[in-house]
């Protein structure tokens, strides 16, 4: 699956059958999808089209979205990044600045 093919419905199903007919949930899922893709784009300094060349990036998007959905509070219990996401991103991270 390509990153550009991921839909809100895909993310909602992955996280846990979220009811997208609820406008609040629909907007939040759209926001975390956009944020997850933007995070990866900015981390790697690439476009979504480039991400589409790496199928494993779809897994990183799903994992980031699940993390963002589950960790909505303003306090953080664990400051460690998601290891699945970090491993996938680091496979393609050539930004050494």
Secondary structure, 3 states (H helix, E strand, C coil): CCHHHCCHHHHHHHHHCCCCCCHHHHHHHHHHHHHHHHHHHHHHCCCHHHHCCCCHHHHHHHHHHHHHHHCCCCCCCCCCCCHHHHHHHHCCCCCCC
